[in-house]
Every structure is written in C-alpha cells, then in structure tokens.
Amino acid sequence: MGQLTRTAERGVGLLNGPVDRPWGLRTASFRDPGGHIWEIAAPSAPDPAGA
C-alpha cells in the first residue's frame, strides 16, 4: 500500500503535488482532517544535465 493511500485513509487530502518548482524545490500541499492546509517542501534532485 502506498503512502498516499495510507494518508487518504486517515482523512488527509492531497491538494497538489508533488511538483518540481523551477526554483529548486519539490512541493506538495494537503488538507488535514481538521481542514488546515499545509505545504511541505524539499530540495529537488539536482538536474543531471547541470542546467
């Protein structure tokens, strides 16, 4: 069972993502069971082409 499936079973709804942003972060946002919206971010993997 995948992580998204487990979180959905607990009432967490993914709103978007994961998305690689042009400024070097991967982000995702979700709504918790209380209705609060959260966004998490982490550095994206380096571009193998070096761009």
PDB file of all heavy atoms in Angstrom:
ATOM      1  N   MET A   1       0.855  -1.174   0.000  1.00  0.00           N
ATOM      2  CA  MET A   1       0.000   0.000   0.000  1.00  0.00           C
ATOM      3  C   MET A   1       0.903   1.240   0.000  1.00  0.00           C
ATOM      4  O   MET A   1       1.842   1.334   0.756  1.00  0.00           O
ATOM      5  CB  MET A   1      -0.897  -0.027   1.235  1.00  0.00           C
ATOM      6  CG  MET A   1      -1.826   1.156   1.327  1.00  0.00           C
ATOM      7  SD  MET A   1      -2.884   1.154   2.796  1.00  0.00           S
ATOM      8  CE  MET A   1      -3.628  -0.432   2.753  1.00  0.00           C
ATOM      9  N   GLY A   2       0.596   2.215  -0.870  1.00  0.00           N
ATOM     10  CA  GLY A   2       1.425   3.413  -0.984  1.00  0.00           C
ATOM     11  C   GLY A   2       1.126   4.434   0.099  1.00  0.00           C
ATOM     12  O   GLY A   2       0.086   4.399   0.764  1.00  0.00           O
ATOM     13  N   GLN A   3       2.057   5.357   0.267  1.00  0.00           N
ATOM     14  CA  GLN A   3       1.917   6.395   1.291  1.00  0.00           C
ATOM     15  C   GLN A   3       0.682   7.265   1.044  1.00  0.00           C
ATOM     16  O   GLN A   3      -0.015   7.618   1.988  1.00  0.00           O
ATOM     17  CB  GLN A   3       3.185   7.266   1.340  1.00  0.00           C
ATOM     18  CG  GLN A   3       3.188   8.270   2.470  1.00  0.00           C
ATOM     19  CD  GLN A   3       3.182   7.627   3.841  1.00  0.00           C
ATOM     20  OE1 GLN A   3       3.747   6.572   4.050  1.00  0.00           O
ATOM     21  NE2 GLN A   3       2.527   8.260   4.793  1.00  0.00           N
ATOM     22  N   LEU A   4       0.397   7.617  -0.201  1.00  0.00           N
ATOM     23  CA  LEU A   4      -0.782   8.438  -0.474  1.00  0.00           C
ATOM     24  C   LEU A   4      -2.059   7.711  -0.097  1.00  0.00           C
ATOM     25  O   LEU A   4      -2.993   8.317   0.421  1.00  0.00           O
ATOM     26  CB  LEU A   4      -0.823   8.861  -1.940  1.00  0.00           C
ATOM     27  CG  LEU A   4       0.217   9.884  -2.359  1.00  0.00           C
ATOM     28  CD1 LEU A   4       0.117  10.157  -3.858  1.00  0.00           C
ATOM     29  CD2 LEU A   4       0.079  11.168  -1.577  1.00  0.00           C
ATOM     30  N   THR A   5      -2.108   6.414  -0.321  1.00  0.00           N
ATOM     31  CA  THR A   5      -3.277   5.633   0.062  1.00  0.00           C
ATOM     32  C   THR A   5      -3.442   5.632   1.574  1.00  0.00           C
ATOM     33  O   THR A   5      -4.545   5.821   2.085  1.00  0.00           O
ATOM     34  CB  THR A   5      -3.156   4.185  -0.459  1.00  0.00           C
ATOM     35  OG1 THR A   5      -3.007   4.225  -1.871  1.00  0.00           O
ATOM     36  CG2 THR A   5      -4.367   3.353  -0.081  1.00  0.00           C
ATOM     37  N   ARG A   6      -2.345   5.447   2.297  1.00  0.00           N
ATOM     38  CA  ARG A   6      -2.412   5.431   3.770  1.00  0.00           C
ATOM     39  C   ARG A   6      -2.858   6.778   4.324  1.00  0.00           C
ATOM     40  O   ARG A   6      -3.668   6.823   5.251  1.00  0.00           O
ATOM     41  CB  ARG A   6      -1.064   5.028   4.352  1.00  0.00           C
ATOM     42  CG  ARG A   6      -0.763   3.549   4.177  1.00  0.00           C
ATOM     43  CD  ARG A   6       0.452   3.116   4.974  1.00  0.00           C
ATOM     44  NE  ARG A   6       1.674   3.733   4.511  1.00  0.00           N
ATOM     45  CZ  ARG A   6       2.474   3.258   3.569  1.00  0.00           C
ATOM     46  NH1 ARG A   6       2.160   2.139   2.956  1.00  0.00           N
ATOM     47  NH2 ARG A   6       3.577   3.892   3.233  1.00  0.00           N
ATOM     48  N   THR A   7      -2.348   7.866   3.761  1.00  0.00           N
ATOM     49  CA  THR A   7      -2.743   9.182   4.280  1.00  0.00           C
ATOM     50  C   THR A   7      -4.204   9.479   3.943  1.00  0.00           C
ATOM     51  O   THR A   7      -4.930  10.030   4.767  1.00  0.00           O
ATOM     52  CB  THR A   7      -1.829  10.299   3.759  1.00  0.00           C
ATOM     53  OG1 THR A   7      -1.833  10.293   2.340  1.00  0.00           O
ATOM     54  CG2 THR A   7      -0.423  10.164   4.272  1.00  0.00           C
ATOM     55  N   ALA A   8      -4.660   9.075   2.758  1.00  0.00           N
ATOM     56  CA  ALA A   8      -6.063   9.287   2.385  1.00  0.00           C
ATOM     57  C   ALA A   8      -6.993   8.530   3.330  1.00  0.00           C
ATOM     58  O   ALA A   8      -8.050   9.037   3.705  1.00  0.00           O
ATOM     59  CB  ALA A   8      -6.297   8.858   0.943  1.00  0.00           C
ATOM     60  N   GLU A   9      -6.593   7.333   3.733  1.00  0.00           N
ATOM     61  CA  GLU A   9      -7.397   6.552   4.674  1.00  0.00           C
ATOM     62  C   GLU A   9      -7.516   7.244   6.024  1.00  0.00           C
ATOM     63  O   GLU A   9      -8.451   6.989   6.773  1.00  0.00           O
ATOM     64  CB  GLU A   9      -6.807   5.164   4.854  1.00  0.00           C
ATOM     65  CG  GLU A   9      -6.988   4.278   3.645  1.00  0.00           C
ATOM     66  CD  GLU A   9      -6.265   2.950   3.777  1.00  0.00           C
ATOM     67  OE1 GLU A   9      -5.440   2.788   4.703  1.00  0.00           O
ATOM     68  OE2 GLU A   9      -6.531   2.076   2.930  1.00  0.00           O
ATOM     69  N   ARG A  10      -6.579   8.105   6.337  1.00  0.00           N
ATOM     70  CA  ARG A  10      -6.587   8.835   7.615  1.00  0.00           C
ATOM     71  C   ARG A  10      -7.226  10.219   7.483  1.00  0.00           C
ATOM     72  O   ARG A  10      -7.143  11.030   8.387  1.00  0.00           O
ATOM     73  CB  ARG A  10      -5.169   8.953   8.141  1.00  0.00           C
ATOM     74  CG  ARG A  10      -4.611   7.602   8.596  1.00  0.00           C
ATOM     75  CD  ARG A  10      -3.149   7.708   8.984  1.00  0.00           C
ATOM     76  NE  ARG A  10      -2.656   6.482   9.548  1.00  0.00           N
ATOM     77  CZ  ARG A  10      -2.192   5.452   8.860  1.00  0.00           C
ATOM     78  NH1 ARG A  10      -2.170   5.492   7.548  1.00  0.00           N
ATOM     79  NH2 ARG A  10      -1.743   4.372   9.460  1.00  0.00           N
ATOM     80  N   GLY A  11      -7.838  10.497   6.334  1.00  0.00           N
ATOM     81  CA  GLY A  11      -8.555  11.751   6.156  1.00  0.00           C
ATOM     82  C   GLY A  11      -7.724  12.908   5.648  1.00  0.00           C
ATOM     83  O   GLY A  11      -8.161  14.056   5.704  1.00  0.00           O
ATOM     84  N   VAL A  12      -6.527  12.636   5.156  1.00  0.00           N
ATOM     85  CA  VAL A  12      -5.670  13.685   4.624  1.00  0.00           C
ATOM     86  C   VAL A  12      -5.852  13.724   3.111  1.00  0.00           C
ATOM     87  O   VAL A  12      -5.687  12.712   2.431  1.00  0.00           O
ATOM     88  CB  VAL A  12      -4.187  13.427   4.973  1.00  0.00           C
ATOM     89  CG1 VAL A  12      -3.279  14.452   4.324  1.00  0.00           C
ATOM     90  CG2 VAL A  12      -4.004  13.436   6.487  1.00  0.00           C
ATOM     91  N   GLY A  13      -6.219  14.901   2.585  1.00  0.00           N
ATOM     92  CA  GLY A  13      -6.441  15.028   1.148  1.00  0.00           C
ATOM     93  C   GLY A  13      -5.318  15.786   0.471  1.00  0.00           C
ATOM     94  O   GLY A  13      -5.014  16.916   0.848  1.00  0.00           O
ATOM     95  N   LEU A  14      -4.694  15.169  -0.516  1.00  0.00           N
ATOM     96  CA  LEU A  14      -3.642  15.822  -1.277  1.00  0.00           C
ATOM     97  C   LEU A  14      -4.287  16.868  -2.186  1.00  0.00           C
ATOM     98  O   LEU A  14      -5.218  16.566  -2.929  1.00  0.00           O
ATOM     99  CB  LEU A  14      -2.872  14.793  -2.104  1.00  0.00           C
ATOM    100  CG  LEU A  14      -1.662  15.303  -2.869  1.00  0.00           C
ATOM    101  CD1 LEU A  14      -0.576  15.778  -1.908  1.00  0.00           C
ATOM    102  CD2 LEU A  14      -1.122  14.226  -3.788  1.00  0.00           C
ATOM    103  N   LEU A  15      -3.796  18.102  -2.124  1.00  0.00           N
ATOM    104  CA  LEU A  15      -4.331  19.179  -2.953  1.00  0.00           C
ATOM    105  C   LEU A  15      -3.532  19.351  -4.232  1.00  0.00           C
ATOM    106  O   LEU A  15      -4.093  19.639  -5.286  1.00  0.00           O
ATOM    107  CB  LEU A  15      -4.350  20.495  -2.162  1.00  0.00           C
ATOM    108  CG  LEU A  15      -5.208  20.473  -0.903  1.00  0.00           C
ATOM    109  CD1 LEU A  15      -5.056  21.782  -0.139  1.00  0.00           C
ATOM    110  CD2 LEU A  15      -6.663  20.215  -1.254  1.00  0.00           C
ATOM    111  N   ASN A  16      -2.218  19.225  -4.139  1.00  0.00           N
ATOM    112  CA  ASN A  16      -1.378  19.244  -5.336  1.00  0.00           C
ATOM    113  C   ASN A  16      -0.029  18.643  -5.018  1.00  0.00           C
ATOM    114  O   ASN A  16       0.365  18.554  -3.869  1.00  0.00           O
ATOM    115  CB  ASN A  16      -1.217  20.658  -5.915  1.00  0.00           C
ATOM    116  CG  ASN A  16      -0.385  21.561  -5.045  1.00  0.00           C
ATOM    117  OD1 ASN A  16       0.624  21.170  -4.482  1.00  0.00           O
ATOM    118  ND2 ASN A  16      -0.793  22.810  -4.912  1.00  0.00           N
ATOM    119  N   GLY A  17       0.649  18.219  -6.076  1.00  0.00           N
ATOM    120  CA  GLY A  17       1.994  17.734  -5.912  1.00  0.00           C
ATOM    121  C   GLY A  17       2.085  16.225  -5.847  1.00  0.00           C
ATOM    122  O   GLY A  17       1.082  15.538  -5.940  1.00  0.00           O
ATOM    123  N   PRO A  18       3.287  15.790  -5.692  1.00  0.00           N
ATOM    124  CA  PRO A  18       4.498  16.590  -5.625  1.00  0.00           C
ATOM    125  C   PRO A  18       4.793  17.272  -6.972  1.00  0.00           C
ATOM    126  O   PRO A  18       4.553  16.699  -8.025  1.00  0.00           O
ATOM    127  CB  PRO A  18       5.607  15.623  -5.269  1.00  0.00           C
ATOM    128  CG  PRO A  18       5.017  14.264  -5.274  1.00  0.00           C
ATOM    129  CD  PRO A  18       3.543  14.375  -5.495  1.00  0.00           C
ATOM    130  N   VAL A  19       5.276  18.527  -6.879  1.00  0.00           N
ATOM    131  CA  VAL A  19       5.583  19.341  -8.051  1.00  0.00           C
ATOM    132  C   VAL A  19       7.009  19.851  -7.923  1.00  0.00           C
ATOM    133  O   VAL A  19       7.385  20.392  -6.876  1.00  0.00           O
ATOM    134  CB  VAL A  19       4.613  20.546  -8.146  1.00  0.00           C
ATOM    135  CG1 VAL A  19       4.983  21.456  -9.308  1.00  0.00           C
ATOM    136  CG2 VAL A  19       3.182  20.086  -8.259  1.00  0.00           C
ATOM    137  N   ASP A  20       7.801  19.673  -8.976  1.00  0.00           N
ATOM    138  CA  ASP A  20       9.154  20.245  -9.001  1.00  0.00           C
ATOM    139  C   ASP A  20       9.051  21.694  -9.446  1.00  0.00           C
ATOM    140  O   ASP A  20       8.609  21.982 -10.568  1.00  0.00           O
ATOM    141  CB  ASP A  20      10.063  19.465  -9.965  1.00  0.00           C
ATOM    142  CG  ASP A  20      10.433  18.106  -9.397  1.00  0.00           C
ATOM    143  OD1 ASP A  20      10.612  18.006  -8.171  1.00  0.00           O
ATOM    144  OD2 ASP A  20      10.533  17.152 -10.174  1.00  0.00           O
ATOM    145  N   ARG A  21       9.418  22.606  -8.560  1.00  0.00           N
ATOM    146  CA  ARG A  21       9.345  24.041  -8.839  1.00  0.00           C
ATOM    147  C   ARG A  21      10.619  24.501  -9.530  1.00  0.00           C
ATOM    148  O   ARG A  21      11.703  23.954  -9.276  1.00  0.00           O
ATOM    149  CB  ARG A  21       9.135  24.830  -7.553  1.00  0.00           C
ATOM    150  CG  ARG A  21       7.918  24.417  -6.755  1.00  0.00           C
ATOM    151  CD  ARG A  21       6.647  24.682  -7.501  1.00  0.00           C
ATOM    152  NE  ARG A  21       5.491  24.344  -6.672  1.00  0.00           N
ATOM    153  CZ  ARG A  21       4.260  24.555  -7.042  1.00  0.00           C
ATOM    154  NH1 ARG A  21       3.992  25.079  -8.219  1.00  0.00           N
ATOM    155  NH2 ARG A  21       3.274  24.225  -6.253  1.00  0.00           N
ATOM    156  N   PRO A  22      10.527  25.534 -10.380  1.00  0.00           N
ATOM    157  CA  PRO A  22      11.713  25.997 -11.111  1.00  0.00           C
ATOM    158  C   PRO A  22      12.797  26.575 -10.209  1.00  0.00           C
ATOM    159  O   PRO A  22      13.942  26.704 -10.617  1.00  0.00           O
ATOM    160  CB  PRO A  22      11.173  27.044 -12.088  1.00  0.00           C
ATOM    161  CG  PRO A  22       9.772  27.311 -11.715  1.00  0.00           C
ATOM    162  CD  PRO A  22       9.314  26.221 -10.800  1.00  0.00           C
ATOM    163  N   TRP A  23      12.472  26.924  -8.980  1.00  0.00           N
ATOM    164  CA  TRP A  23      13.462  27.495  -8.074  1.00  0.00           C
ATOM    165  C   TRP A  23      14.160  26.444  -7.224  1.00  0.00           C
ATOM    166  O   TRP A  23      14.863  26.755  -6.276  1.00  0.00           O
ATOM    167  CB  TRP A  23      12.841  28.582  -7.197  1.00  0.00           C
ATOM    168  CG  TRP A  23      11.579  28.172  -6.497  1.00  0.00           C
ATOM    169  CD1 TRP A  23      11.466  27.550  -5.279  1.00  0.00           C
ATOM    170  CD2 TRP A  23      10.253  28.335  -6.980  1.00  0.00           C
ATOM    171  NE1 TRP A  23      10.156  27.309  -4.976  1.00  0.00           N
ATOM    172  CE2 TRP A  23       9.369  27.792  -6.009  1.00  0.00           C
ATOM    173  CE3 TRP A  23       9.697  28.873  -8.130  1.00  0.00           C
ATOM    174  CZ2 TRP A  23       7.991  27.784  -6.160  1.00  0.00           C
ATOM    175  CZ3 TRP A  23       8.322  28.866  -8.261  1.00  0.00           C
ATOM    176  CH2 TRP A  23       7.494  28.329  -7.284  1.00  0.00           C
ATOM    177  N   GLY A  24      13.994  25.157  -7.596  1.00  0.00           N
ATOM    178  CA  GLY A  24      14.789  24.107  -6.977  1.00  0.00           C
ATOM    179  C   GLY A  24      14.150  23.371  -5.819  1.00  0.00           C
ATOM    180  O   GLY A  24      14.829  22.667  -5.088  1.00  0.00           O
ATOM    181  N   LEU A  25      12.846  23.516  -5.625  1.00  0.00           N
ATOM    182  CA  LEU A  25      12.160  22.791  -4.561  1.00  0.00           C
ATOM    183  C   LEU A  25      11.093  21.885  -5.148  1.00  0.00           C
ATOM    184  O   LEU A  25      10.511  22.183  -6.194  1.00  0.00           O
ATOM    185  CB  LEU A  25      11.485  23.752  -3.583  1.00  0.00           C
ATOM    186  CG  LEU A  25      12.388  24.597  -2.718  1.00  0.00           C
ATOM    187  CD1 LEU A  25      11.547  25.532  -1.855  1.00  0.00           C
ATOM    188  CD2 LEU A  25      13.277  23.751  -1.847  1.00  0.00           C
ATOM    189  N   ARG A  26      10.842  20.794  -4.473  1.00  0.00           N
ATOM    190  CA  ARG A  26       9.690  19.935  -4.766  1.00  0.00           C
ATOM    191  C   ARG A  26       8.681  20.208  -3.665  1.00  0.00           C
ATOM    192  O   ARG A  26       9.017  20.134  -2.477  1.00  0.00           O
ATOM    193  CB  ARG A  26      10.101  18.466  -4.764  1.00  0.00           C
ATOM    194  CG  ARG A  26       8.916  17.534  -4.976  1.00  0.00           C
ATOM    195  CD  ARG A  26       9.354  16.122  -5.145  1.00  0.00           C
ATOM    196  NE  ARG A  26       9.894  16.025  -6.513  1.00  0.00           N
ATOM    197  CZ  ARG A  26      10.352  14.910  -7.032  1.00  0.00           C
ATOM    198  NH1 ARG A  26      10.387  13.810  -6.319  1.00  0.00           N
ATOM    199  NH2 ARG A  26      10.800  14.891  -8.267  1.00  0.00           N
ATOM    200  N   THR A  27       7.453  20.547  -4.034  1.00  0.00           N
ATOM    201  CA  THR A  27       6.438  20.895  -3.049  1.00  0.00           C
ATOM    202  C   THR A  27       5.197  20.025  -3.212  1.00  0.00           C
ATOM    203  O   THR A  27       4.945  19.460  -4.273  1.00  0.00           O
ATOM    204  CB  THR A  27       6.018  22.377  -3.171  1.00  0.00           C
ATOM    205  OG1 THR A  27       5.372  22.578  -4.423  1.00  0.00           O
ATOM    206  CG2 THR A  27       7.212  23.307  -3.036  1.00  0.00           C
ATOM    207  N   ALA A  28       4.437  19.954  -2.148  1.00  0.00           N
ATOM    208  CA  ALA A  28       3.128  19.304  -2.153  1.00  0.00           C
ATOM    209  C   ALA A  28       2.296  19.980  -1.075  1.00  0.00           C
ATOM    210  O   ALA A  28       2.829  20.437  -0.059  1.00  0.00           O
ATOM    211  CB  ALA A  28       3.249  17.816  -1.862  1.00  0.00           C
ATOM    212  N   SER A  29       1.013  20.078  -1.308  1.00  0.00           N
ATOM    213  CA  SER A  29       0.141  20.633  -0.273  1.00  0.00           C
ATOM    214  C   SER A  29      -1.013  19.666  -0.029  1.00  0.00           C
ATOM    215  O   SER A  29      -1.430  18.926  -0.917  1.00  0.00           O
ATOM    216  CB  SER A  29      -0.364  22.031  -0.642  1.00  0.00           C
ATOM    217  OG  SER A  29      -1.109  22.010  -1.832  1.00  0.00           O
ATOM    218  N   PHE A  30      -1.500  19.694   1.190  1.00  0.00           N
ATOM    219  CA  PHE A  30      -2.559  18.771   1.582  1.00  0.00           C
ATOM    220  C   PHE A  30      -3.430  19.410   2.644  1.00  0.00           C
ATOM    221  O   PHE A  30      -3.039  20.386   3.278  1.00  0.00           O
ATOM    222  CB  PHE A  30      -1.975  17.443   2.083  1.00  0.00           C
ATOM    223  CG  PHE A  30      -1.022  17.584   3.238  1.00  0.00           C
ATOM    224  CD1 PHE A  30      -1.481  17.507   4.543  1.00  0.00           C
ATOM    225  CD2 PHE A  30       0.326  17.801   3.014  1.00  0.00           C
ATOM    226  CE1 PHE A  30      -0.600  17.641   5.608  1.00  0.00           C
ATOM    227  CE2 PHE A  30       1.210  17.940   4.079  1.00  0.00           C
ATOM    228  CZ  PHE A  30       0.742  17.857   5.375  1.00  0.00           C
ATOM    229  N   ARG A  31      -4.627  18.865   2.811  1.00  0.00           N
ATOM    230  CA  ARG A  31      -5.564  19.329   3.841  1.00  0.00           C
ATOM    231  C   ARG A  31      -5.659  18.247   4.906  1.00  0.00           C
ATOM    232  O   ARG A  31      -5.927  17.082   4.591  1.00  0.00           O
ATOM    233  CB  ARG A  31      -6.934  19.577   3.219  1.00  0.00           C
ATOM    234  CG  ARG A  31      -7.943  20.187   4.191  1.00  0.00           C
ATOM    235  CD  ARG A  31      -9.312  20.396   3.546  1.00  0.00           C
ATOM    236  NE  ARG A  31      -9.248  20.986   2.231  1.00  0.00           N
ATOM    237  CZ  ARG A  31      -9.258  22.302   1.959  1.00  0.00           C
ATOM    238  NH1 ARG A  31      -9.320  23.162   2.945  1.00  0.00           N
ATOM    239  NH2 ARG A  31      -9.209  22.732   0.716  1.00  0.00           N
ATOM    240  N   ASP A  32      -5.432  18.637   6.154  1.00  0.00           N
ATOM    241  CA  ASP A  32      -5.505  17.659   7.239  1.00  0.00           C
ATOM    242  C   ASP A  32      -6.965  17.445   7.650  1.00  0.00           C
ATOM    243  O   ASP A  32      -7.860  18.156   7.190  1.00  0.00           O
ATOM    244  CB  ASP A  32      -4.597  18.059   8.409  1.00  0.00           C
ATOM    245  CG  ASP A  32      -5.061  19.280   9.183  1.00  0.00           C
ATOM    246  OD1 ASP A  32      -6.258  19.656   9.109  1.00  0.00           O
ATOM    247  OD2 ASP A  32      -4.222  19.877   9.881  1.00  0.00           O
ATOM    248  N   PRO A  33      -7.225  16.443   8.507  1.00  0.00           N
ATOM    249  CA  PRO A  33      -8.611  16.156   8.898  1.00  0.00           C
ATOM    250  C   PRO A  33      -9.313  17.337   9.569  1.00  0.00           C
ATOM    251  O   PRO A  33     -10.535  17.421   9.547  1.00  0.00           O
ATOM    252  CB  PRO A  33      -8.478  14.973   9.861  1.00  0.00           C
ATOM    253  CG  PRO A  33      -7.213  14.298   9.439  1.00  0.00           C
ATOM    254  CD  PRO A  33      -6.304  15.424   9.013  1.00  0.00           C
ATOM    255  N   GLY A  34      -8.564  18.281  10.134  1.00  0.00           N
ATOM    256  CA  GLY A  34      -9.154  19.462  10.763  1.00  0.00           C
ATOM    257  C   GLY A  34      -9.442  20.586   9.784  1.00  0.00           C
ATOM    258  O   GLY A  34      -9.942  21.644  10.161  1.00  0.00           O
ATOM    259  N   GLY A  35      -9.110  20.381   8.504  1.00  0.00           N
ATOM    260  CA  GLY A  35      -9.374  21.384   7.490  1.00  0.00           C
ATOM    261  C   GLY A  35      -8.231  22.351   7.231  1.00  0.00           C
ATOM    262  O   GLY A  35      -8.349  23.230   6.394  1.00  0.00           O
ATOM    263  N   HIS A  36      -7.116  22.194   7.947  1.00  0.00           N
ATOM    264  CA  HIS A  36      -5.968  23.075   7.755  1.00  0.00           C
ATOM    265  C   HIS A  36      -5.181  22.663   6.513  1.00  0.00           C
ATOM    266  O   HIS A  36      -5.027  21.477   6.249  1.00  0.00           O
ATOM    267  CB  HIS A  36      -5.047  23.026   8.976  1.00  0.00           C
ATOM    268  CG  HIS A  36      -5.737  23.446  10.231  1.00  0.00           C
ATOM    269  ND1 HIS A  36      -6.326  22.532  11.064  1.00  0.00           N
ATOM    270  CD2 HIS A  36      -5.956  24.672  10.758  1.00  0.00           C
ATOM    271  CE1 HIS A  36      -6.869  23.177  12.095  1.00  0.00           C
ATOM    272  NE2 HIS A  36      -6.672  24.474  11.923  1.00  0.00           N
ATOM    273  N   ILE A  37      -4.705  23.655   5.767  1.00  0.00           N
ATOM    274  CA  ILE A  37      -3.909  23.389   4.573  1.00  0.00           C
ATOM    275  C   ILE A  37      -2.437  23.537   4.923  1.00  0.00           C
ATOM    276  O   ILE A  37      -2.032  24.528   5.540  1.00  0.00           O
ATOM    277  CB  ILE A  37      -4.290  24.334   3.426  1.00  0.00           C
ATOM    278  CG1 ILE A  37      -5.738  24.064   3.010  1.00  0.00           C
ATOM    279  CG2 ILE A  37      -3.338  24.163   2.240  1.00  0.00           C
ATOM    280  CD1 ILE A  37      -6.278  25.024   1.970  1.00  0.00           C
ATOM    281  N   TRP A  38      -1.658  22.539   4.532  1.00  0.00           N
ATOM    282  CA  TRP A  38      -0.220  22.502   4.791  1.00  0.00           C
ATOM    283  C   TRP A  38       0.514  22.398   3.459  1.00  0.00           C
ATOM    284  O   TRP A  38       0.033  21.742   2.541  1.00  0.00           O
ATOM    285  CB  TRP A  38       0.145  21.278   5.620  1.00  0.00           C
ATOM    286  CG  TRP A  38      -0.451  21.271   6.992  1.00  0.00           C
ATOM    287  CD1 TRP A  38      -1.728  20.938   7.346  1.00  0.00           C
ATOM    288  CD2 TRP A  38       0.210  21.609   8.196  1.00  0.00           C
ATOM    289  NE1 TRP A  38      -1.890  21.040   8.683  1.00  0.00           N
ATOM    290  CE2 TRP A  38      -0.718  21.449   9.238  1.00  0.00           C
ATOM    291  CE3 TRP A  38       1.500  22.020   8.504  1.00  0.00           C
ATOM    292  CZ2 TRP A  38      -0.394  21.694  10.562  1.00  0.00           C
ATOM    293  CZ3 TRP A  38       1.820  22.259   9.823  1.00  0.00           C
ATOM    294  CH2 TRP A  38       0.891  22.102  10.828  1.00  0.00           C
ATOM    295  N   GLU A  39       1.680  23.029   3.391  1.00  0.00           N
ATOM    296  CA  GLU A  39       2.550  22.830   2.235  1.00  0.00           C
ATOM    297  C   GLU A  39       3.905  22.381   2.758  1.00  0.00           C
ATOM    298  O   GLU A  39       4.430  22.953   3.711  1.00  0.00           O
ATOM    299  CB  GLU A  39       2.720  24.103   1.420  1.00  0.00           C
ATOM    300  CG  GLU A  39       3.588  23.873   0.193  1.00  0.00           C
ATOM    301  CD  GLU A  39       3.698  25.086  -0.711  1.00  0.00           C
ATOM    302  OE1 GLU A  39       3.882  26.197  -0.185  1.00  0.00           O
ATOM    303  OE2 GLU A  39       3.603  24.901  -1.929  1.00  0.00           O
ATOM    304  N   ILE A  40       4.429  21.351   2.154  1.00  0.00           N
ATOM    305  CA  ILE A  40       5.753  20.873   2.522  1.00  0.00           C
ATOM    306  C   ILE A  40       6.670  21.036   1.318  1.00  0.00           C
ATOM    307  O   ILE A  40       6.216  21.042   0.178  1.00  0.00           O
ATOM    308  CB  ILE A  40       5.726  19.406   3.015  1.00  0.00           C
ATOM    309  CG1 ILE A  40       5.106  18.486   1.956  1.00  0.00           C
ATOM    310  CG2 ILE A  40       4.975  19.306   4.336  1.00  0.00           C
ATOM    311  CD1 ILE A  40       5.164  17.028   2.303  1.00  0.00           C
ATOM    312  N   ALA A  41       7.950  21.205   1.587  1.00  0.00           N
ATOM    313  CA  ALA A  41       8.919  21.418   0.508  1.00  0.00           C
ATOM    314  C   ALA A  41      10.233  20.753   0.866  1.00  0.00           C
ATOM    315  O   ALA A  41      10.601  20.654   2.039  1.00  0.00           O
ATOM    316  CB  ALA A  41       9.140  22.907   0.284  1.00  0.00           C
ATOM    317  N   ALA A  42      10.932  20.310  -0.168  1.00  0.00           N
ATOM    318  CA  ALA A  42      12.260  19.717  -0.015  1.00  0.00           C
ATOM    319  C   ALA A  42      13.051  20.066  -1.265  1.00  0.00           C
ATOM    320  O   ALA A  42      12.477  20.292  -2.332  1.00  0.00           O
ATOM    321  CB  ALA A  42      12.162  18.207   0.149  1.00  0.00           C
ATOM    322  N   PRO A  43      14.369  20.107  -1.144  1.00  0.00           N
ATOM    323  CA  PRO A  43      15.172  20.379  -2.354  1.00  0.00           C
ATOM    324  C   PRO A  43      14.901  19.320  -3.422  1.00  0.00           C
ATOM    325  O   PRO A  43      14.759  18.140  -3.120  1.00  0.00           O
ATOM    326  CB  PRO A  43      16.615  20.283  -1.851  1.00  0.00           C
ATOM    327  CG  PRO A  43      16.536  20.488  -0.371  1.00  0.00           C
ATOM    328  CD  PRO A  43      15.199  19.945   0.043  1.00  0.00           C
ATOM    329  N   SER A  44      14.794  19.776  -4.654  1.00  0.00           N
ATOM    330  CA  SER A  44      14.639  18.851  -5.782  1.00  0.00           C
ATOM    331  C   SER A  44      15.963  18.156  -6.040  1.00  0.00           C
ATOM    332  O   SER A  44      17.027  18.648  -5.660  1.00  0.00           O
ATOM    333  CB  SER A  44      14.243  19.606  -7.047  1.00  0.00           C
ATOM    334  OG  SER A  44      12.997  20.212  -6.890  1.00  0.00           O
ATOM    335  N   ALA A  45      15.883  17.037  -6.701  1.00  0.00           N
ATOM    336  CA  ALA A  45      17.114  16.339  -7.107  1.00  0.00           C
ATOM    337  C   ALA A  45      17.864  17.223  -8.094  1.00  0.00           C
ATOM    338  O   ALA A  45      17.253  17.897  -8.923  1.00  0.00           O
ATOM    339  CB  ALA A  45      16.769  15.008  -7.737  1.00  0.00           C
ATOM    340  N   PRO A  46      19.181  17.240  -8.042  1.00  0.00           N
ATOM    341  CA  PRO A  46      19.935  18.041  -8.985  1.00  0.00           C
ATOM    342  C   PRO A  46      19.680  17.603 -10.434  1.00  0.00           C
ATOM    343  O   PRO A  46      19.455  16.427 -10.698  1.00  0.00           O
ATOM    344  CB  PRO A  46      21.400  17.771  -8.618  1.00  0.00           C
ATOM    345  CG  PRO A  46      21.381  17.038  -7.342  1.00  0.00           C
ATOM    346  CD  PRO A  46      20.003  16.499  -7.121  1.00  0.00           C
ATOM    347  N   ASP A  47      19.697  18.563 -11.326  1.00  0.00           N
ATOM    348  CA  ASP A  47      19.498  18.298 -12.745  1.00  0.00           C
ATOM    349  C   ASP A  47      20.737  17.597 -13.283  1.00  0.00           C
ATOM    350  O   ASP A  47      21.841  18.142 -13.230  1.00  0.00           O
ATOM    351  CB  ASP A  47      19.272  19.618 -13.481  1.00  0.00           C
ATOM    352  CG  ASP A  47      18.984  19.430 -14.961  1.00  0.00           C
ATOM    353  OD1 ASP A  47      19.071  18.287 -15.457  1.00  0.00           O
ATOM    354  OD2 ASP A  47      18.684  20.434 -15.605  1.00  0.00           O
ATOM    355  N   PRO A  48      20.595  16.366 -13.810  1.00  0.00           N
ATOM    356  CA  PRO A  48      21.783  15.640 -14.296  1.00  0.00           C
ATOM    357  C   PRO A  48      22.469  16.349 -15.465  1.00  0.00           C
ATOM    358  O   PRO A  48      23.652  16.148 -15.705  1.00  0.00           O
ATOM    359  CB  PRO A  48      21.246  14.276 -14.714  1.00  0.00           C
ATOM    360  CG  PRO A  48      19.783  14.377 -14.712  1.00  0.00           C
ATOM    361  CD  PRO A  48      19.391  15.590 -13.944  1.00  0.00           C
ATOM    362  N   ALA A  49      21.745  17.213 -16.193  1.00  0.00           N
ATOM    363  CA  ALA A  49      22.342  17.945 -17.312  1.00  0.00           C
ATOM    364  C   ALA A  49      23.133  19.156 -16.818  1.00  0.00           C
ATOM    365  O   ALA A  49      23.823  19.810 -17.603  1.00  0.00           O
ATOM    366  CB  ALA A  49      21.264  18.384 -18.284  1.00  0.00           C
ATOM    367  N   GLY A  50      22.996  19.467 -15.520  1.00  0.00           N
ATOM    368  CA  GLY A  50      23.744  20.589 -14.952  1.00  0.00           C
ATOM    369  C   GLY A  50      23.149  21.950 -15.266  1.00  0.00           C
ATOM    370  O   GLY A  50      23.798  22.967 -15.108  1.00  0.00           O
ATOM    371  N   ALA A  51      21.883  21.983 -15.669  1.00  0.00           N
ATOM    372  CA  ALA A  51      21.245  23.265 -16.013  1.00  0.00           C
ATOM    373  C   ALA A  51      20.874  24.059 -14.800  1.00  0.00           C
ATOM    374  O   ALA A  51      20.678  23.645 -13.744  1.00  0.00           O
ATOM    375  CB  ALA A  51      20.007  23.006 -16.865  1.00  0.00           C
TER     376      ALA A  51
END
